[in-house]
Each structure stands twice: as structure tokens, then as C-alpha cells.
Amino acid sequence: MWIFIFCVIVALLFTYKILIWQPARAQLPQDVACSERHAIQTADGIVLTLYRYRPETAPRMKYPLIMCHGMSVNRFHFDNGSDISIARYFQKAGFDVWLLELRGCGNSTPPPLLIPDQRFTFDHYVRHDVPDAIEYVRQKTKAEKVHWLGHSLGGMVFYGYVTLFGDDPIASATLIASAVDFSMWTTPNRRLYWKLFYYFCCLLPSVPHRYFTRAFFPIIPWLMKKWPYPPGLMKIINGDNLSRLQLWQFFYNALSNLPRGLVLQSIRWVAEGDLKSVDGRHHYLEGARKLRCPLLIVASKGDVSIPIRTIQPGYDYALSEDKQFKILEPTRPEHAILGHADMIYSYASYTEFFPFLRAWVAKRDSDWKIKPHKDQEKMEVPS
């Protein structure tokens, strides 16, 4: 009898820890520490959410800074409520920071789980979300231009935006781990795999991986320690750079469900090796040829999901006179190897990477005189 009672108590305590205690520790408040929350409606009826972090210190920067997250994540990737928040780092440096949640992510209009909606593709991000957000921030701040900082998909949509609208309202662009060349994944064997995967995803209205990661988030840190090279989702982050609580918070809060339209379009990019629109009319890498604003492109040698060679063509094509290709790599034994997600979500990035970002953007917080580029030849990447 006593053994049975003991087993019941242990089971109840374990259930409490898994279902109540750990989610309570991992869950973050909806607005975290932002100053304001804004909702805007696009022309096609989608509601986007913007989070504003008003500058705390003087001198204040001239232009506001818009940060855009990557695929399948939301604003919590930029601000998880702790000291490693890149949003609050720039806020404390005097920037008026705006976090943009694209359609289908966070508190913006979610994708339907059961009925496919054709309004949730990369093309809709480019045609509606990005230009509407830029115009809204300019109106609210009375600024002529904005700084753009995009991570992963957040930088890819910027290429698309410039392809269609140009970069006149952009003071500077910082694109972190944003792939534009998918040819390395386009091989005969892989094409068959991507084709089969494409038809499989056609059967799904959306990919609800947010629910899967929430269900299994308590064991993810353990898996990352026991299995050095886990497949799929866990390749996006180097668990060595984050504490167990930070990993819990990332996988519990920062992920969003993937709409089918975006998944199918991204599979086509990989299968065909080309970042283009659904109808094939627009090749978004061409947007780099229209770039004249100051440009910073960042890649990491520790990013196994988005290798450097997939990012570099954006730098090669850009015609900006003021452009830099920054490759993150350990220069000292104590320096961390930054992965795809922890590039902007770890103490290592806070101490080793954020100061460089802040200095680079702050230096370009003024009117930039655009001069025509003399040629379109490939330029050498600075070491």
C-alpha cells in the first residue's frame, strides 16, 4: 500500500512539474517590456502587430529601427524578457525600436489550422506586410527613413521589398543569416525528395509545429546535450550558448505555426534553387542590384542551417557603396560558436556581436547621399 501511495505521489509531482511548473517558468508575458503595442490592417484584410520600444537615453537616434523576425518565430526571438534582448539593447542605446510580427506569427492574424488560406505566402509579406509596416512607422515617428534589421526570413523579405519598391525610405539595412541562394540543396537526388515533400505538404492546411515544441519543450535541452547534432528544428540553435531556462523560453514562446503557402513556396525555392515569387515573375535576389543604402550582411561559421555560401550572393549583387559582409567566428578560445538563432539570442551574442551591430547602425543614422555605382562586378568580401 505504502509503495503504491509513494508511486502516486511521485507521479503527481512529475505531472505537476511537466504540465504546470515548467510551463509557468517558461511562459513570458504577451507584451514583455515594450512601451506600446500597435495593430495595423493591410489592404488584404490581415492585422499585423508592431511593438514599440521608445528610447530610454539621450542622444536619441534620428531614424527609427524596425526589426523583423525569421521564419516560424515571433517577437520573442528579439525580446525574451531577459538582459539578452536585442530590442532592449538598441532601446538603451537611444534607438526607437519597432518589432514587427509578420502575418501568421505571434499576435498578428494567425493562419487557419484546418482551411488553407492563400494570403499567407512570402509574396504577401513582400507586397503588404513590409511596405505597410515601414509606412506606418514613418507616419508615427514623422521620420523620412527607417533602419531595417532582419534576421533570416526578416532579411529575405527585405530583398523582396527592394525588388518591388526600391530602398528610398531606408536609412540602412542589416540582414543577418538571410539566405538568397539555394542551389547547394538543388541536386537530382534531393529534387525527388523535395518534390515528394511538396506533395505531402499540399495535404496539410498548415504545419502546427508550435504545438509540438510546446508539448516537448521540457526535454529539448536534455536532447541537445545528449545528442550533439539533433535533426530538424534543433539545428537552428546552438544549445551550448543558452541556459536551460532560455531554451525553454525559446521553444515555448518564440515559435509560431507555419502556413501552408509559405511552406510550399520555400520548398520550391530549395527544389529550384531560386528565391522567386509564386508566379515566377519576380526573382527577389534581383532586389540586391537595386540596393543603394548602407548595407550590412552577417553570416556565422557556426550556422549549420544557413551556410555562408547561401548568404554571400546578396552582398555580391548589392550596389551599395557602403556595404560590409561580417562573418562571425571565434577569434579567441573563450569566444562562442554562434548558431542560426542564438546569433541574436544568447549572452555570447550580447557581449560579442551586439556592440558591433549598434556601432554600425548608429554610424549610419544620418542622411546618406546616394551616388551611382560605376559597375556591377563582383566585389571581394572583406576579411
C-alpha positions as CSV (number, residue, x, y, z in Angstrom):
1,M,0.0,0.0,0.0
2,W,2.7,2.4,1.0
3,I,4.6,1.7,-2.2
4,F,1.5,2.4,-4.2
5,I,0.9,5.7,-2.4
6,F,4.6,6.7,-2.9
7,C,4.3,5.9,-6.6
8,V,1.2,8.0,-6.9
9,I,2.8,11.0,-5.2
10,V,5.9,10.8,-7.4
11,A,3.6,10.6,-10.5
12,L,1.6,13.6,-9.3
13,L,4.8,15.6,-8.6
14,F,6.2,14.7,-12.0
15,T,2.9,15.7,-13.7
16,Y,2.9,19.0,-11.8
17,K,6.5,19.7,-12.9
18,I,5.9,18.9,-16.6
19,L,2.4,20.4,-17.1
20,I,2.4,23.3,-14.6
21,W,5.7,24.3,-13.1
22,Q,7.9,24.2,-16.2
23,P,5.4,26.0,-18.5
24,A,4.8,28.6,-15.8
25,R,8.6,29.3,-15.7
26,A,8.9,29.3,-19.5
27,Q,5.9,31.4,-20.4
28,L,6.5,35.1,-21.0
29,P,4.0,38.0,-20.7
30,Q,2.5,38.9,-24.1
31,D,3.9,42.4,-24.2
32,V,7.1,41.7,-22.2
33,A,8.6,45.2,-21.7
34,C,7.6,47.1,-24.8
35,S,6.4,50.7,-24.5
36,E,3.4,50.4,-26.9
37,R,1.6,47.9,-28.9
38,H,0.2,48.8,-32.3
39,A,-2.1,46.9,-34.7
40,I,-2.4,47.8,-38.4
41,Q,-4.6,46.3,-41.1
42,T,-3.2,45.6,-44.6
43,A,-5.0,46.1,-47.8
44,D,-5.9,42.3,-48.0
45,G,-7.5,42.4,-44.5
46,I,-4.7,40.9,-42.4
47,V,-3.9,42.5,-39.0
48,L,-0.2,43.0,-38.2
49,T,1.2,43.7,-34.8
50,L,4.0,46.1,-34.0
51,Y,5.7,46.5,-30.6
52,R,7.4,49.8,-29.9
53,Y,10.4,50.3,-27.5
54,R,10.8,54.1,-27.0
55,P,14.4,55.2,-26.4
56,E,15.4,55.5,-22.8
57,T,18.6,57.6,-23.1
58,A,19.9,60.6,-24.9
59,P,21.0,61.3,-27.5
60,R,18.2,59.7,-29.4
61,M,18.8,58.5,-32.9
62,K,17.4,60.3,-35.9
63,Y,15.6,57.3,-37.6
64,P,13.5,54.5,-36.0
65,L,14.7,50.9,-36.2
66,I,12.4,48.1,-37.5
67,M,13.3,44.6,-36.5
68,C,11.8,41.7,-38.4
69,H,11.9,38.1,-37.2
70,G,12.7,34.9,-39.2
71,M,10.5,32.0,-40.4
72,S,8.2,30.4,-37.9
73,V,9.2,32.6,-35.0
74,N,7.8,35.8,-33.5
75,R,8.8,38.9,-31.5
76,F,10.1,36.8,-28.5
77,H,13.2,35.9,-30.5
78,F,14.1,39.6,-30.2
79,D,13.0,40.1,-26.6
80,N,12.6,37.2,-24.2
81,G,12.3,39.3,-21.1
82,S,15.9,39.0,-20.0
83,D,19.1,41.0,-20.4
84,I,20.0,39.4,-23.7
85,S,17.2,41.2,-25.6
86,I,18.5,42.8,-28.8
87,A,15.4,45.0,-28.8
88,R,16.1,46.5,-25.4
89,Y,19.8,46.6,-26.2
90,F,19.1,49.1,-29.0
91,Q,16.5,50.8,-27.0
92,K,19.0,51.6,-24.3
93,A,21.4,52.8,-27.0
94,G,18.9,55.6,-28.0
95,F,17.0,53.9,-30.8
96,D,13.3,54.0,-31.3
97,V,12.8,50.2,-31.8
98,W,9.8,48.6,-33.5
99,L,9.3,44.8,-33.6
100,L,7.3,43.6,-36.5
101,E,5.3,40.4,-36.4
102,L,4.5,39.2,-39.9
103,R,1.1,37.7,-40.7
104,G,0.7,34.3,-39.2
105,C,3.1,35.0,-36.3
106,G,2.5,36.0,-32.7
107,N,-0.4,38.3,-32.2
108,S,-0.8,39.1,-35.9
109,T,-3.6,37.3,-37.8
110,P,-2.9,33.5,-37.4
111,P,-3.0,31.1,-40.3
112,P,-6.1,28.8,-40.3
113,L,-5.2,25.4,-39.0
114,L,-7.8,23.4,-41.0
115,I,-8.6,25.5,-44.1
116,P,-5.8,26.7,-46.4
117,D,-5.6,30.5,-46.9
118,Q,-3.8,31.8,-49.9
119,R,-2.9,35.1,-48.2
120,F,-0.1,33.5,-46.2
121,T,2.9,33.4,-48.6
122,F,6.3,35.1,-48.8
123,D,4.9,37.3,-51.6
124,H,2.2,38.7,-49.3
125,Y,4.9,39.6,-46.7
126,V,6.7,41.5,-49.5
127,R,3.7,43.2,-51.1
128,H,1.8,44.1,-47.9
129,D,3.4,43.5,-44.6
130,V,6.8,45.1,-45.1
131,P,5.7,48.2,-47.0
132,D,2.7,48.8,-44.7
133,A,4.9,48.5,-41.6
134,I,7.5,50.8,-42.9
135,E,4.9,53.4,-43.9
136,Y,3.1,53.1,-40.6
137,V,6.4,53.6,-38.6
138,R,7.3,56.6,-40.7
139,Q,3.9,58.2,-40.1
140,K,4.0,57.6,-36.3
141,T,7.6,58.8,-35.9
142,K,7.5,61.6,-38.5
143,A,10.7,60.2,-39.9
144,E,11.7,60.3,-43.5
145,K,13.5,56.9,-43.3
146,V,13.9,53.9,-41.2
147,H,16.7,51.4,-40.3
148,W,15.8,47.8,-41.1
149,L,17.2,44.9,-39.2
150,G,16.1,41.5,-40.4
151,H,17.1,38.0,-39.2
152,S,16.8,35.1,-41.6
153,L,13.4,35.4,-43.3
154,G,13.3,39.0,-42.0
155,G,16.2,39.8,-44.3
156,M,14.9,37.8,-47.2
157,V,11.6,39.8,-47.2
158,F,13.8,43.0,-47.4
159,Y,15.3,41.8,-50.7
160,G,11.7,41.2,-51.9
161,Y,10.6,44.7,-50.8
162,V,13.5,46.4,-52.6
163,T,12.8,44.4,-55.7
164,L,9.3,45.8,-55.9
165,F,9.6,49.2,-54.2
166,G,13.2,50.3,-54.0
167,D,15.1,51.4,-51.0
168,D,14.4,55.2,-50.9
169,P,12.8,55.1,-47.3
170,I,15.7,53.0,-45.9
171,A,18.5,54.6,-43.9
172,S,20.4,51.4,-43.5
173,A,19.8,47.6,-43.8
174,T,21.2,44.9,-41.6
175,L,20.5,41.4,-42.9
176,I,21.5,38.6,-40.5
177,A,21.7,35.0,-41.7
178,S,19.4,35.7,-44.7
179,A,19.8,33.1,-47.5
180,V,19.3,34.1,-51.1
181,D,20.9,31.2,-53.0
182,F,19.5,27.7,-52.6
183,S,21.5,26.0,-55.3
184,M,23.6,23.9,-52.9
185,W,20.4,22.0,-52.0
186,T,19.3,21.5,-55.6
187,T,20.7,18.1,-56.7
188,P,18.9,15.4,-58.7
189,N,18.5,13.2,-55.7
190,R,17.3,16.0,-53.5
191,R,14.9,17.2,-56.1
192,L,13.0,14.0,-55.9
193,Y,12.9,14.3,-52.1
194,W,11.7,17.9,-52.3
195,K,9.0,17.0,-54.8
196,L,7.6,14.3,-52.6
197,F,7.8,16.6,-49.6
198,Y,6.0,19.3,-51.6
199,Y,3.1,17.0,-52.4
200,F,2.9,15.8,-48.8
201,C,2.7,19.4,-47.6
202,C,-0.1,20.1,-50.1
203,L,-2.3,17.8,-48.0
204,L,-1.7,20.0,-44.9
205,P,-3.6,23.3,-44.3
206,S,-0.6,24.4,-42.0
207,V,2.3,23.0,-40.1
208,P,1.4,23.3,-36.3
209,H,4.9,22.8,-35.0
210,R,4.4,25.4,-32.3
211,Y,2.1,22.9,-30.6
212,F,4.7,20.1,-30.9
213,T,7.5,22.1,-29.5
214,R,5.3,23.3,-26.6
215,A,4.4,19.7,-25.9
216,F,8.0,18.5,-25.8
217,F,9.9,21.7,-24.7
218,P,10.9,20.3,-21.2
219,I,13.1,17.6,-22.7
220,I,14.6,19.6,-25.6
221,P,17.6,20.9,-23.5
222,W,18.3,17.3,-22.5
223,L,18.1,16.1,-26.1
224,M,20.5,18.9,-27.2
225,K,23.1,17.8,-24.6
226,K,22.8,14.1,-25.2
227,W,22.5,14.3,-29.0
228,P,25.2,16.8,-30.3
229,Y,23.7,17.0,-33.8
230,P,19.9,16.8,-33.5
231,P,17.9,16.9,-36.7
232,G,15.3,19.4,-37.9
233,L,14.2,22.2,-35.7
234,M,17.0,22.0,-33.1
235,K,19.7,22.6,-35.8
236,I,18.7,26.3,-35.7
237,I,20.2,26.9,-32.3
238,N,23.5,26.1,-30.5
239,G,22.3,24.9,-27.1
240,D,25.8,25.4,-25.6
241,N,25.2,29.2,-25.7
242,L,22.0,29.2,-23.8
243,S,20.9,28.1,-20.3
244,R,18.1,25.5,-19.8
245,L,15.6,28.2,-18.9
246,Q,16.5,30.2,-22.0
247,L,16.0,27.2,-24.2
248,W,12.6,26.5,-22.5
249,Q,11.6,30.1,-23.2
250,F,12.7,30.0,-26.8
251,F,10.9,26.8,-27.7
252,Y,7.8,27.6,-25.6
253,N,7.3,31.2,-26.7
254,A,9.2,32.2,-29.8
255,L,7.8,29.7,-32.3
256,S,4.7,30.1,-34.5
257,N,2.8,27.8,-36.8
258,L,3.8,27.7,-40.4
259,P,1.1,28.4,-43.0
260,R,1.0,26.1,-46.0
261,G,1.5,28.8,-48.6
262,L,4.8,29.8,-47.1
263,V,6.0,26.2,-46.7
264,L,5.2,25.3,-50.3
265,Q,6.9,28.4,-51.6
266,S,10.0,27.8,-49.6
267,I,10.2,24.1,-50.8
268,R,10.1,25.4,-54.4
269,W,13.0,27.7,-53.6
270,V,15.1,24.8,-52.4
271,A,14.0,22.4,-55.2
272,E,14.6,25.0,-57.9
273,G,17.5,27.0,-56.3
274,D,15.8,30.3,-56.9
275,L,14.3,32.9,-54.4
276,K,11.3,33.9,-56.5
277,S,7.6,34.7,-56.3
278,V,4.9,32.0,-56.6
279,D,4.0,33.1,-60.2
280,G,7.7,33.2,-61.2
281,R,7.5,36.9,-62.3
282,H,9.8,38.2,-59.6
283,H,13.3,36.9,-58.7
284,Y,13.9,38.5,-55.3
285,L,17.7,38.3,-55.4
286,E,17.5,41.0,-58.1
287,G,16.5,43.3,-55.3
288,A,20.1,43.4,-54.2
289,R,21.0,45.1,-57.5
290,K,18.7,47.9,-56.5
291,L,20.3,48.4,-53.1
292,R,22.0,51.8,-52.7
293,C,21.5,52.3,-48.9
294,P,24.2,51.3,-46.4
295,L,24.2,47.5,-46.1
296,L,25.5,45.1,-43.5
297,I,25.2,41.4,-44.2
298,V,26.0,38.9,-41.4
299,A,26.8,35.2,-41.5
300,S,28.2,32.8,-39.0
301,K,30.6,29.9,-39.5
302,G,28.6,28.1,-36.7
303,D,25.3,28.3,-38.6
304,V,24.7,24.8,-39.9
305,S,21.2,25.6,-41.2
306,I,22.1,28.6,-43.4
307,P,25.7,28.3,-44.6
308,I,27.8,31.3,-45.7
309,R,27.6,30.4,-49.4
310,T,23.8,30.8,-49.4
311,I,24.1,34.3,-48.0
312,Q,27.1,35.8,-49.9
313,P,25.3,36.5,-53.3
314,G,23.3,39.2,-51.6
315,Y,26.5,41.0,-50.8
316,D,28.0,40.3,-54.2
317,Y,25.0,41.7,-56.1
318,A,24.4,44.8,-53.9
319,L,25.4,48.1,-55.5
320,S,25.7,50.0,-52.2
321,E,28.9,51.9,-51.9
322,D,28.8,51.4,-48.1
323,K,28.4,47.7,-47.7
324,Q,30.1,45.1,-45.4
325,F,30.0,41.3,-45.1
326,K,30.6,40.3,-41.5
327,I,31.4,36.7,-40.8
328,L,31.0,35.7,-37.2
329,E,33.7,33.2,-36.0
330,P,35.5,32.7,-32.7
331,T,38.7,34.7,-32.6
332,R,39.7,33.6,-29.1
333,P,39.3,30.3,-27.3
334,E,36.7,31.8,-24.9
335,H,34.5,33.1,-27.8
336,A,31.3,31.2,-28.6
337,I,30.4,29.5,-31.8
338,L,27.1,31.2,-32.7
339,G,24.4,29.3,-34.4
340,H,21.4,30.5,-36.5
341,A,19.0,31.5,-33.7
342,D,21.4,32.2,-30.9
343,M,23.2,34.7,-33.1
344,I,20.7,37.2,-31.7
345,Y,19.5,35.3,-28.7
346,S,22.4,34.5,-26.3
347,Y,24.8,36.1,-23.8
348,A,27.6,35.4,-26.2
349,S,25.9,37.5,-28.9
350,Y,25.1,40.2,-26.3
351,T,28.7,40.7,-25.4
352,E,30.5,39.8,-28.7
353,F,28.1,40.8,-31.5
354,F,25.6,43.4,-30.3
355,P,28.2,46.1,-29.7
356,F,29.4,45.8,-33.3
357,L,25.8,46.0,-34.6
358,R,24.9,49.0,-32.5
359,A,28.1,50.9,-33.6
360,W,27.5,50.1,-37.3
361,V,23.9,51.2,-37.4
362,A,24.5,54.3,-35.2
363,K,27.3,55.5,-37.5
364,R,24.8,55.4,-40.4
365,D,22.0,57.2,-38.6
366,S,22.1,60.3,-40.9
367,D,21.2,61.2,-44.4
368,W,23.0,59.1,-46.9
369,K,23.9,60.7,-50.2
370,I,23.4,58.1,-52.9
371,K,25.9,58.0,-55.7
372,P,25.5,55.9,-58.9
373,H,27.7,52.7,-58.9
374,K,30.1,52.6,-61.7
375,D,30.0,48.9,-62.4
376,Q,28.2,45.7,-61.4
377,E,31.3,43.5,-61.0
378,K,31.6,41.1,-58.1
379,M,33.3,42.7,-55.2
380,E,35.7,41.0,-52.8
381,V,34.4,40.1,-49.3
382,P,36.4,41.9,-46.6
383,S,38.1,39.7,-44.1
